[in-house]
């Protein structure tokens, strides 16, 4: 009889206990065998065919203990490591791994260290790393704030007995709390099975009732996983004497139970390795400013969240939130004038830091019930009027759409920021500055905006750059080909 942990429509683990007839050579194999199925978004991604058979199997026959052991060993990173330390996380996790494999090592790392960093990150976020010789689907698990992102794809498995998984590639998101509960129940079930079979000594966690929640990483381990910064470096940078002092200086409450529970640590998560003194100054400035400002219009967050409900992806979420906000403040199709005045109307303090940075274009943060702050730094992109406008409105998008953690929110605009939030805020910005409703009303025909005079008029009227305008037109079907989009960017980006 199959046991189901979770809900097939979102995330569930199916287990049909087995009594193996084959030889079991190691203690971890002596118990807890089952036909394992994994349901995500209503689909069983473990459905498979064996070579030479036309009979579809609903799962794979595996020992469960190695899977549970991988979850326990990886849990600190699954719970707190939301991106690789030294490589940008792309929207597709598999794409991240592939790009990382093709990328040259940075100057500060040897080729071996670069390879090891990639392998270590893979081993903590891909289910197949816990296979221990069994055949499992190619599934990745990544936390992003209050959500668990899952991605899977077919893969060619070696061996004559290897199954061919039938599920096509896919992605799905569940709430982090829901995902954590299902995985914790699975590990608890396996631990109980091992105890009942008197082989609990095979794994140190098997004697615990709730192994995942009893992992108990230290504050230093949590912070290093979350920010990518070594614990001793954080202690030195903050001039902290101990963990309590470190929590206080980072703005963490509750003894640092959640390392993402402060404006500062959330910003650090989004920054590239090797943070400069100049950027650190702006990080501390943001933390201080968000403690003193007031007047952020919190109800706009409720409006944005309500507008995003029908969306199935980050881009659509951003478009819907921007349209909802434009409608709420009566902008209709009008261009945004001075973004400083618009943000001030929403209770957001906009600061032009003048700080010279390489890629840290914007930092933003807020505290529930207080105020919000956006800091624009000087980079090649923000040295242009349209680049600065874009980053200011991107900050607005994050402040409206990103979730609070411990009543705080922090974000940085860099290549290392969370890809889902970055895409959502980017789509919000393009739509808020260049409303598609007006584009639709004024479109004469397909590609009419590609006419030189009309495209230039859009750039000037709405105060956007060529890349923003060209991609926004392409994404909304106003351009007939990617070639036309790219031609517009090549033709106008030097001046825009």
C-alpha positions as a printed Julia matrix, in Angstrom:
496×3 Matrix{Float64}:
  0.0     0.0     0.0
  1.42    3.39   -1.02
  1.94    6.04    1.66
  1.73    9.66    0.51
  3.46   12.5     2.3
  2.21   15.86    1.03
 -0.17   16.87   -1.74
  0.19   15.59   -5.31
 -0.98   18.94   -6.71
  1.99   20.77   -5.18
  4.62   18.42   -3.69
  4.34   14.88   -2.36
  6.52   11.84   -1.72
  4.96    8.45   -2.46
  6.34    5.38   -0.69
  5.37    1.75   -1.29
  7.38   -0.39    1.16
  9.32   -3.31   -0.32
 10.94   -6.42    1.09
 13.94   -6.93   -1.22
 14.71  -10.43   -2.43
 18.23   -9.44   -3.43
 21.35   -9.5    -1.26
 21.83   -6.51    1.02
 25.53   -6.05    1.71
 25.59   -2.92    3.9
 23.66   -1.95    7.02
 22.01    1.11    5.38
 20.52   -1.32    2.85
 19.07   -3.65    5.47
 15.83   -1.71    5.9
 13.67    1.11    4.52
 13.38   -0.04    0.9
 10.45    1.3    -1.09
  9.14    2.11   -4.5
  9.78    5.84   -4.43
  7.67    8.34   -6.35
  7.84   12.12   -6.35
  4.81   14.21   -7.27
  5.34   17.85   -8.27
  2.57   20.07   -9.64
  0.32   17.06  -10.25
  2.97   15.04  -12.12
  4.89   12.0   -10.93
  8.42   12.75  -12.12
  9.56    9.24  -11.15
  7.44    7.48  -13.79
  9.85    5.46  -15.91
 10.43    2.72  -18.43
 13.11    0.06  -18.33
 15.07   -0.73  -21.47
 13.24   -3.33  -23.55
  9.97   -2.93  -21.65
  6.76   -1.12  -22.57
  5.37   -1.32  -19.04
  5.42    2.05  -17.26
  6.55    1.92  -13.64
  5.17    4.45  -11.16
  8.4     4.78   -9.21
 11.93    3.56   -8.62
 12.91    0.85   -6.15
 15.51    2.39   -3.84
 16.83    2.34   -0.28
 15.37    5.42    1.39
 18.07    5.88    4.02
 20.71    7.39    1.66
 18.14    9.92    0.39
 17.2    10.9     3.94
 20.89   11.05    4.87
 21.59   13.42    1.98
 18.74   15.68    3.12
 20.11   15.78    6.68
 23.7    16.44    5.57
 22.59   19.11    3.08
 19.89   20.7     5.19
 21.83   23.74    6.42
 22.49   24.62    2.76
 19.02   23.76    1.49
 17.55   25.96    4.2
 19.95   28.9     4.03
 22.15   28.78    0.88
 19.98   30.61   -1.64
 22.67   31.06   -4.3
 26.23   29.92   -5.06
 28.92   31.84   -3.26
 31.11   32.61   -6.29
 28.9    32.31   -9.39
 25.65   34.07  -10.35
 22.52   31.95  -10.06
 20.5    31.99  -13.27
 16.77   31.43  -13.59
 17.46   27.82  -14.64
 19.52   25.98  -12.04
 20.69   23.45  -14.65
 21.76   26.36  -16.84
 23.73   27.72  -13.89
 25.64   24.46  -13.53
 26.36   24.3   -17.27
 27.52   27.93  -17.49
 29.63   27.52  -14.41
 31.33   24.5   -15.98
 32.18   26.54  -19.09
 33.31   29.67  -17.23
 37.02   30.3   -16.52
 38.14   30.46  -12.91
 38.46   33.99  -11.48
 41.93   35.24  -10.68
 41.56   34.64   -6.95
 40.75   30.9    -7.37
 42.73   28.03   -8.84
 41.13   25.79  -11.44
 40.81   23.03   -8.82
 39.14   25.33   -6.29
 36.77   26.61   -8.99
 35.81   23.05   -9.94
 35.42   22.02   -6.29
 33.14   25.01   -5.56
 30.84   23.97   -8.41
 30.8    20.32   -7.3
 30.13   21.21   -3.68
 27.2    23.42   -4.62
 25.77   20.74   -6.94
 26.1    18.12   -4.22
 23.99   20.21   -1.82
 21.12   21.07   -4.15
 20.59   18.17   -6.57
 18.69   15.1    -5.39
 20.85   12.78   -7.48
 23.76   13.63   -5.15
 21.95   11.52   -2.54
 21.34    8.57   -4.83
 24.24    6.46   -3.49
 24.09    4.24   -6.57
 20.31    4.3    -6.96
 18.53    5.86   -9.94
 16.78    9.13   -9.09
 15.35   11.96  -11.23
 17.45   15.01  -12.04
 15.81   17.39   -9.53
 17.21   20.56   -7.96
 15.98   22.22   -4.77
 16.72   25.9    -4.1
 15.24   28.16   -1.46
 14.39   31.73   -2.35
 13.11   33.7     0.67
  9.72   32.16    1.54
  9.56   29.73   -1.38
 11.11   26.44   -2.51
 12.03   26.35   -6.2
 12.16   22.96   -7.89
 13.43   22.2   -11.38
 13.73   18.85  -13.14
 14.73   17.51  -16.54
 15.33   14.19  -18.31
 18.84   12.83  -18.04
 20.66    9.9   -19.6
 21.54    7.4   -16.88
 24.36    4.92  -17.34
 23.89    1.16  -17.03
 21.79   -1.5   -18.74
 19.29   -1.51  -15.88
 18.91    2.27  -15.78
 15.33    3.55  -16.13
 14.26    6.22  -18.58
 12.28    8.85  -16.69
  9.26    9.97  -18.7
  8.65   13.43  -17.29
  9.67   16.33  -19.51
 11.58   19.22  -18.0
  9.65   21.48  -15.67
  9.69   23.97  -12.82
  7.43   24.48   -9.86
  7.36   26.6    -6.71
  5.84   25.82   -3.33
  5.91   27.75   -0.09
  9.07   27.08    1.89
  7.11   26.09    5.0
  5.12   23.51    3.01
  8.23   22.07    1.36
 10.13   21.93    4.65
  7.27   20.09    6.36
  7.02   17.43    3.64
 10.76   16.76    3.56
 10.92   16.7     7.38
  8.07   14.17    7.54
  9.84   11.97    4.98
 13.11   11.93    6.94
 11.24   11.29   10.21
  9.44    8.36    8.59
 12.72    6.83    7.39
 14.34    7.33   10.81
 11.45    5.58   12.52
 11.65    2.69   10.04
 15.38    2.28   10.75
 14.76    2.28   14.51
 11.98   -0.27   14.2
 14.3    -2.46   12.12
 17.08   -2.12   14.73
 19.55   -0.54   12.32
 19.36    3.01   13.66
 23.09    2.89   14.4
 23.76    3.1    10.64
 23.18    6.88   10.77
 23.63    9.26   13.71
 20.36   11.06   12.95
 18.21    7.9    12.9
 17.73    7.97   16.68
 16.03   11.39   16.46
 12.29   11.92   16.15
 12.58   14.9    13.79
 16.1    14.77   12.28
 15.83   17.72    9.87
 14.68   20.15   12.51
 17.32   18.9    14.92
 20.23   19.58   12.54
 21.04   22.71   14.61
 23.71   24.64   12.67
 25.59   27.37   14.52
 24.99   31.06   13.81
 28.31   31.19   11.95
 27.32   28.25    9.73
 23.94   29.82    8.96
 25.43   33.2     8.09
 28.16   31.7     5.93
 25.62   29.62    4.0
 23.26   32.58    3.59
 25.66   35.43    2.79
 28.54   33.46    1.28
 30.91   35.3     3.62
 33.16   33.34    5.97
 32.21   33.66    9.63
 35.6    35.02   10.73
 35.44   37.65    7.98
 32.03   38.81    9.21
 33.29   39.0    12.8
 36.28   41.05   11.69
 34.29   43.34    9.39
 31.72   44.1    12.1
 34.35   44.24   14.88
 32.19   41.83   16.88
 33.35   40.06   20.04
 30.92   37.13   19.89
 27.73   35.86   18.25
 25.47   38.09   20.33
 27.48   41.15   19.34
 27.45   40.02   15.69
 23.65   39.62   15.71
 23.25   43.09   17.16
 25.48   44.74   14.56
 23.86   42.88   11.66
 20.38   43.73   12.96
 19.36   40.1    13.55
 16.74   39.34   16.18
 16.01   36.12   18.03
 19.66   35.15   18.31
 19.98   34.82   14.56
 17.49   31.99   14.16
 16.94   33.21   10.61
 20.18   34.59    9.11
 18.04   36.39    6.52
 16.13   38.29    9.17
 17.76   41.7     8.67
 18.07   44.38    6.0
 21.86   44.05    6.04
 22.1    40.27    5.66
 19.54   40.2     2.85
 21.61   42.77    0.97
 24.81   40.79    1.61
 23.15   37.72    0.09
 22.73   39.64   -3.2
 26.28   41.03   -3.44
 29.17   39.49   -5.41
 32.25   38.07   -3.66
 34.94   40.45   -2.5
 32.76   43.31   -1.26
 34.71   46.58   -1.4
 34.98   49.05    1.48
 32.89   51.5    -0.57
 30.04   49.03   -0.89
 30.25   48.06    2.78
 29.8    51.74    3.66
 26.59   51.86    1.66
 25.35   48.62    3.22
 25.77   50.08    6.72
 24.23   53.34    5.54
 21.16   51.49    4.31
 20.82   49.6     7.58
 21.01   52.85    9.55
 18.68   54.82    7.26
 15.93   52.16    7.4
 15.9    52.5    11.19
 15.06   56.19   11.06
 12.77   56.73    8.06
  8.99   56.57    8.29
  6.01   56.9     6.02
  6.28   53.98    3.6
  2.8    53.36    2.14
  2.43   49.71    3.2
 -0.98   49.28    1.58
  0.75   49.46   -1.8
  2.38   46.11   -0.97
 -1.07   44.6    -0.46
 -2.15   46.06   -3.77
  0.89   44.55   -5.52
  0.4    41.12   -3.93
 -3.28   41.09   -4.89
 -2.41   42.06   -8.46
  0.18   39.28   -8.72
 -2.13   36.44   -7.61
 -3.14   35.24  -11.11
  0.47   35.21  -12.34
  2.32   31.98  -13.07
  5.81   33.42  -13.5
  8.04   36.29  -12.34
  7.65   38.43  -15.46
  3.86   38.27  -15.42
  3.9    39.03  -11.68
  5.92   42.19  -12.32
  3.69   43.33  -15.19
  0.5    42.85  -13.18
  1.86   44.63  -10.1
  3.0    47.61  -12.19
 -0.37   47.89  -13.91
 -2.16   47.7   -10.58
  0.0    50.45   -9.12
 -0.38   52.7   -12.17
 -4.13   52.3   -11.99
 -4.19   52.98   -8.24
 -2.33   56.28   -8.53
 -4.18   57.37  -11.68
 -1.21   57.39  -14.05
 -2.99   55.6   -16.89
 -0.62   55.81  -19.85
  1.25   58.9   -18.75
  5.06   58.92  -18.6
  6.7    59.01  -15.18
  8.21   62.44  -14.65
 10.75   62.76  -11.86
 11.18   59.35  -10.24
 12.42   61.05   -7.05
  9.03   62.72   -6.61
  7.18   59.49   -7.43
  9.1    57.48   -4.85
  8.72   60.25   -2.27
  4.96   60.07   -2.8
  5.12   56.38   -1.88
  7.18   57.09    1.25
 10.53   55.91   -0.15
 13.67   57.96    0.48
 15.86   57.96   -2.65
 19.57   58.6    -2.07
 22.15   59.24   -4.78
 25.26   58.04   -2.97
 27.8    59.15   -5.57
 29.79   56.06   -4.55
 31.81   54.57   -7.41
 30.99   50.85   -7.69
 31.63   48.14  -10.26
 28.23   46.43  -10.44
 26.37   47.22   -7.2
 23.91   49.54   -8.91
 21.27   49.85   -6.21
 20.62   48.88   -2.6
 17.16   49.07   -1.06
 15.55   48.15    2.22
 12.56   48.61    4.47
 11.17   47.64    7.84
  7.53   46.76    8.3
  5.57   49.68    9.68
  8.45   52.13    9.19
  9.97   53.61    6.07
 11.85   52.5     2.98
 15.14   53.59    1.44
 16.73   53.16   -1.99
 20.4    54.0    -2.6
 21.65   54.47   -6.16
 25.4    54.01   -6.6
 27.55   55.23   -9.48
 28.16   52.46  -12.05
 28.48   52.49  -15.85
 24.75   51.78  -16.07
 23.55   54.34  -13.53
 25.78   57.07  -14.96
 23.02   57.57  -17.56
 19.71   59.28  -16.7
 17.67   56.31  -17.97
 19.85   53.83  -16.08
 19.35   55.72  -12.84
 15.58   55.92  -13.47
 15.45   52.18  -14.1
 17.27   51.3   -10.89
 15.12   53.66   -8.82
 11.92   52.04  -10.08
 13.48   48.57   -9.75
 13.94   49.41   -6.07
 10.25   50.3    -5.88
  9.38   46.94   -7.44
 11.43   45.02   -4.89
 10.03   47.02   -1.98
  6.47   46.25   -3.12
  6.82   42.62   -4.22
  9.59   40.95   -2.19
  8.55   39.21    1.04
  9.47   40.41    4.51
 11.69   38.22    6.67
 11.44   38.99   10.36
  9.66   42.22    9.31
 12.65   43.37    7.24
 13.47   43.51    3.55
 16.8    44.1     1.83
 17.95   43.8    -1.76
 20.86   44.7    -4.02
 20.81   45.08   -7.8
 23.69   42.9    -9.01
 24.21   39.81  -11.17
 24.31   37.8    -7.93
 20.83   38.8    -6.77
 18.09   36.17   -6.72
 17.09   35.55  -10.34
 13.37   35.16   -9.66
 13.1    38.41   -7.73
 15.41   40.16  -10.2
 13.26   39.14  -13.18
 10.07   40.13  -11.42
 11.38   43.55  -10.45
 12.84   44.09  -13.92
  9.49   43.35  -15.56
  7.76   45.66  -13.05
 10.18   48.46  -13.92
  9.76   48.13  -17.69
  5.97   48.09  -17.39
  5.8    50.94  -14.88
  8.01   53.18  -17.02
  6.71   52.05  -20.43
  3.06   50.89  -20.03
  2.06   48.19  -22.52
 -1.55   49.4   -22.47
 -0.48   52.65  -24.1
  1.82   50.8   -26.49
 -1.13   48.7   -27.59
 -3.36   51.72  -28.14
 -0.76   53.55  -30.21
  0.62   50.63  -32.22
 -0.1    51.12  -35.92
  0.96   47.63  -36.95
  3.47   44.91  -36.15
  6.97   46.39  -36.08
  5.64   49.95  -36.32
  7.65   50.84  -33.2
 10.8    49.7   -35.0
 10.59   52.73  -37.26
 13.49   54.99  -36.35
 11.46   58.05  -35.5
  8.89   56.16  -33.42
 11.46   54.22  -31.42
 13.41   57.37  -30.61
 10.17   59.05  -29.57
  9.45   56.21  -27.1
 12.91   56.53  -25.57
 12.6    60.27  -25.11
  8.98   60.38  -24.0
  9.22   57.64  -21.38
 12.83   58.1   -20.32
 13.97   54.53  -20.88
 17.05   52.96  -22.44
 17.16   51.22  -25.8
 17.59   47.74  -24.32
 14.66   48.18  -21.91
 12.37   49.47  -24.67
 13.39   46.88  -27.26
 12.95   43.92  -24.92
  9.65   45.26  -23.59
  8.31   45.63  -27.13
  9.52   42.14  -28.0
  8.08   40.54  -24.85
  4.65   42.05  -25.6
  4.52   41.02  -29.25
  5.09   44.41  -30.88
  8.19   43.18  -32.76
  8.13   40.3   -35.2
 11.59   38.89  -34.55
 14.51   38.85  -32.15
 16.68   40.17  -34.98
 14.68   43.41  -35.13
 14.88   43.71  -31.35
 18.66   43.27  -31.38
 19.06   45.68  -34.3
 17.25   48.37  -32.3
 19.53   47.78  -29.34
 22.66   47.89  -31.49
 21.5    51.05  -33.27
 20.43   53.06  -30.22
 22.22   51.67  -27.18
 25.34   53.79  -27.69
 23.27   56.91  -27.16
 20.81   55.32  -24.76
